[in-house]
Amino acid sequence: MGTETAHVIAPPADSPPWDELIVGLRVGPLVHTISGEMVRDFCAAMPADGAVYEKQGVMPPTLLATDYIPLLRGHLELGWGLMSRHTIKSMRAVAIGDTVTVTGEIIDKFERKGRHYWTLRYDVRNASGGVCVEYLVTCSVD
């Protein structure tokens, strides 16, 4: 029987701590060209029939829901905290083949019951600048 070793992913050494995080900090951009392979791989992991998105030629609105991680990389020591809220608002479909830009802004930070939290609002915009999907996520930093 083999021995498994847990790996801890540490934040970059130059990431500032939570108390230096500034409300109003703008983060991004991340640029993605939405490919059929991305949609196919994402849908294969969905518990429901996600293939409908590929058949319709569009991106699932939740495909980029974890972009808050690379958006905040280098701006905050990200530990494995608790996600207390994550909302998604889809305004228009993103077609497979479209190039989108993801940007965001820290809109709040607070302490509750000894835990530090941050709130990031970020959106996905199409090539013409139209907002396709808005995300709002609040997480603790532990």
C-alpha positions as CSV (number, residue, x, y, z in Angstrom):
1,M,0.0,0.0,0.0
2,G,1.5,3.4,-1.1
3,T,1.9,6.4,1.1
4,E,0.2,9.6,-0.1
5,T,1.7,13.0,0.6
6,A,-0.4,16.1,0.9
7,H,0.9,19.1,-0.9
8,V,0.2,22.6,0.4
9,I,0.0,25.3,-2.2
10,A,1.5,28.4,-0.7
11,P,0.8,31.9,-2.0
12,P,3.6,33.7,-3.8
13,A,6.1,35.1,-1.3
14,D,5.5,38.7,-2.5
15,S,1.7,38.6,-1.9
16,P,0.6,41.2,0.6
17,P,-1.4,40.1,3.7
18,W,-5.1,40.7,4.2
19,D,-4.6,43.9,6.2
20,E,-2.9,45.5,3.2
21,L,-5.7,44.6,0.7
22,I,-7.3,47.8,-0.5
23,V,-11.1,48.1,-1.2
24,G,-11.3,49.5,-4.7
25,L,-8.3,47.5,-6.0
26,R,-8.9,46.6,-9.6
27,V,-7.6,43.2,-10.8
28,G,-7.1,41.6,-14.2
29,P,-7.4,41.4,-17.0
30,L,-7.5,37.7,-17.8
31,V,-8.2,36.9,-21.4
32,H,-9.7,33.7,-22.5
33,T,-10.6,32.4,-26.0
34,I,-13.5,30.0,-25.2
35,S,-12.8,26.8,-27.0
36,G,-15.0,23.8,-27.7
37,E,-12.4,21.7,-25.7
38,M,-12.8,24.0,-22.6
39,V,-16.6,23.6,-22.7
40,R,-16.4,19.9,-23.4
41,D,-14.0,19.3,-20.4
42,F,-16.0,21.5,-18.1
43,C,-19.3,19.8,-19.1
44,A,-17.8,16.4,-18.6
45,A,-17.4,17.2,-14.9
46,M,-20.9,18.5,-14.5
47,P,-23.4,16.3,-12.6
48,A,-26.2,17.2,-15.0
49,D,-26.1,16.9,-18.7
50,G,-23.8,19.8,-19.5
51,A,-23.4,18.7,-23.2
52,V,-26.4,21.0,-24.0
53,Y,-24.0,24.0,-23.9
54,E,-21.6,22.5,-26.5
55,K,-24.6,21.5,-28.6
56,Q,-25.8,25.2,-28.4
57,G,-22.3,26.4,-29.1
58,V,-22.1,28.5,-25.9
59,M,-20.1,28.7,-22.7
60,P,-21.7,27.6,-19.4
61,P,-22.0,30.7,-17.2
62,T,-20.2,28.9,-14.4
63,L,-17.1,28.0,-16.6
64,L,-15.1,31.0,-15.3
65,A,-16.5,31.0,-11.8
66,T,-13.1,30.2,-10.3
67,D,-11.3,33.1,-12.1
68,Y,-11.2,34.9,-8.7
69,I,-8.1,32.8,-7.9
70,P,-5.9,34.0,-10.7
71,L,-7.4,37.5,-10.5
72,L,-6.2,37.8,-6.9
73,R,-2.9,36.0,-7.2
74,G,-0.1,38.4,-6.2
75,H,-2.6,40.8,-4.6
76,L,-3.5,38.8,-1.5
77,E,-2.1,35.8,0.4
78,L,-4.8,33.3,-0.5
79,G,-5.2,30.5,2.0
80,W,-7.8,27.8,2.0
81,G,-10.6,29.8,3.5
82,L,-14.3,29.4,3.5
83,M,-16.5,30.6,0.6
84,S,-19.4,32.3,2.2
85,R,-21.1,33.6,-0.9
86,H,-20.8,33.2,-4.7
87,T,-23.4,34.6,-7.0
88,I,-23.5,34.5,-10.8
89,K,-25.6,36.7,-13.0
90,S,-25.7,35.7,-16.7
91,M,-26.7,38.5,-19.1
92,R,-25.8,37.2,-22.5
93,A,-24.3,34.0,-23.9
94,V,-20.7,33.7,-24.7
95,A,-20.2,31.7,-27.9
96,I,-17.6,29.1,-28.4
97,G,-14.8,30.8,-30.2
98,D,-15.3,34.2,-28.6
99,T,-12.5,35.9,-26.8
100,V,-13.5,37.3,-23.4
101,T,-11.8,39.6,-20.8
102,V,-12.3,39.1,-17.1
103,T,-11.7,42.0,-14.7
104,G,-12.7,42.7,-11.2
105,E,-12.6,44.9,-8.1
106,I,-12.4,44.3,-4.4
107,I,-15.6,45.9,-3.1
108,D,-15.4,45.0,0.6
109,K,-13.3,43.5,3.3
110,F,-14.3,42.8,6.8
111,E,-13.7,40.7,9.9
112,R,-16.4,38.5,11.5
113,K,-16.0,36.1,14.4
114,G,-12.2,36.3,14.2
115,R,-12.1,35.6,10.4
116,H,-11.0,38.0,7.7
117,Y,-13.1,38.2,4.6
118,W,-12.9,39.9,1.2
119,T,-15.5,40.4,-1.5
120,L,-14.6,40.6,-5.2
121,R,-17.0,41.6,-8.0
122,Y,-15.7,40.5,-11.4
123,D,-17.2,40.2,-14.8
124,V,-16.7,38.6,-18.2
125,R,-16.9,40.9,-21.2
126,N,-17.1,40.0,-24.8
127,A,-14.8,41.5,-27.5
128,S,-17.2,44.5,-27.9
129,G,-17.0,45.3,-24.2
130,G,-20.5,44.0,-23.3
131,V,-20.9,42.3,-19.9
132,C,-21.9,38.7,-20.4
133,V,-21.5,37.3,-16.8
134,E,-21.1,39.0,-13.5
135,Y,-19.7,37.2,-10.4
136,L,-19.7,38.2,-6.8
137,V,-17.7,36.1,-4.4
138,T,-16.9,36.5,-0.7
139,C,-14.3,34.3,1.0
140,S,-12.5,34.1,4.2
141,V,-8.7,34.2,4.5
142,D,-7.6,31.5,7.0
